[in-house]
Amino acid sequence: MCGIVGYIGGKAAAPLLLDGLKKLEYRGYDSAGIAVVNNGSIHAAKERGRLSALCSLTGDGKSISGHLGIGHTRWATHGEPNHVNAHPHISIGGMVALVHNGIIENYSELKQFLIKNGYSFVSETDSEVAAQLIDYYYKRQHDPVEAVRLAEKRFAGSYAMGIVFADREDEFIALRKDSPLIIGLGEGENFIASDVPALLKHTRRIIRLGERELAVIRKDGVTIFDKDSNTVKREPVMVTWDADSAEKGGYDHFMLKEIMEQPDAVRRTIAPRIQHGRVELGLKRITEAAIRSIERVYIVACGSSYHAGMVARYAIEKYARIPVTCELASEFRYIEPMIGSNTLVIIISQSGETLDTLFALREAKKRGAHVLSIVNVVGSSIAAESEDVLYTWAGPEIAVATTKAYSTQLVLMELLAVYLGRVRGHVDERLEGELISALSELPSIIEKLLEDQAGLKALAAESYMQRDIFFMGRNIDYALALEGSLKLKEISYIHSEAYAAGELKHGTISLIVPGTSVVAICTYAPLLDKMVSNIREVKARGASVIAIAAGEEHRGKTGANHEIILPGCADIALPCASVVPLQLFAYYTALMKGCDIDKPRNLAKSVTVE
Ligand code: F6R
């Protein structure tokens, strides 16, 4: 999704802005631009396509001088991705330039108002309307804070903004609602950005701007105001990520690096939650009494996070004996969810900024549920607005396709299921001990799975020319099939569908013809025989089947053309192990096809539009 950077200080702004934008490339974008204030005017450069085009246009920023500026990578929402629609947007007359993430929903109405007042527009964007409206008020107030606040009062929607004024070379404005924005504090210089990697090279002292807060950024200080214009005092937090962990660390792609980081990420997520042989989650607000009174659980998320929720559903029903419904966040608000004070809504989001998920969270709160979030990004909007939050300690995830964040979601949800089970009296001490030791073995199981990737590379080499690849599984393996299929299609662009294996014969089996590839996930031992029958069914129609099973004793028993055998492990640990070959299969297939693995077409890392 779109990226923002802003700078004020003693250095040349343009090269620094371009460098910051490079660090945000992983968010996905289709055009980029910068605007720098110098000698009473705003100098801007924009380009469609990759950032390298903007770097060439500006001689890596050297052709634009000035010490204050803003930059943006845009992922098109209103208007096609082109030069005119790219940010920054500049008001007619050139007084105000603005970069914006989010959507101004009532922009047409505001545009009409501005047209009546003599304004004209060059782009199709909602963001240009915001720039012109600020200009309208600036002409009347001649105070940047006042002008931005007056304009903001008329905005409906979501926004993170950086705003510069041609006649203000000593300050600029940052503003946010619903979309993330951070401030980086330096020595004699300060920054804004939509995400941490853009700033790591310059500072680790970060302030997250709160909902509807406005900041005045000067080179020697930052002043933050809440929506009622009161000054807000907020201590910066120190970001501990090393700069390297936001870079590729020697791998060809972030995705592979992040796959390889899973043993550590899983270890980091589990270890602090095991104390004296028990699962301790440190929930601050949702009490054990409240947990005992829960009658229903909703798990709400999007994409892979939703798939993690589907796995968790099996675990929570099994260990905590509470009925669980898994809902897509984009649907949740429209289903009239049956929520009361005895409902627990679990929100899962890697970024903590997915707008559909954030809105689902607000809906759940409005309806009186307890809301617990599973989030990777500390201090993100979803984390901030939840009653309680549990962080997956996956570290920064840069590749658009999630891997380590997904596996940490899985283990954290499994721990949660055990904890809920104990508090509700369904998991005794012995069972809790067994489940904990099964989960604690996961990092070394994953390490082993990552050691030898030759078999998966060979399978990818056989499959990458396929037009369609089907995935099937039962129970937890069905949830894994959905994730394996999503991983493959999003990065390799091979059409793929995932089915509960028993469902295939109710329609989809008509698509199986000689040569079709099918990945059959059959790690869940109680249903292995049923999966073997399903493998026979598709093979009888000519499919070539890759089976993933667990435990050496099952080698040669699936009847598939190829087998991947995972080390045997307890059911609770299986999903986190089984996803590893699925991720590698997707990765190597996309690699063979020469795809842009870390930035698949049309996709964004953090989806901050509905
Ligand atoms: C797929 C993927 C997406 C995300 C989804 C939700 O690889 O990464 O499907 O899982 O966009 O994002 P978060 O978890 O940030 O809410």
Residues whose N, C-alpha, C, O or C-beta is under 5 A from the ligand:
A	BS01	F6R	C302 G303 S304 S305 I348 S349 Q350 S351 G352 T354 V400 A401 T402 K605 V607
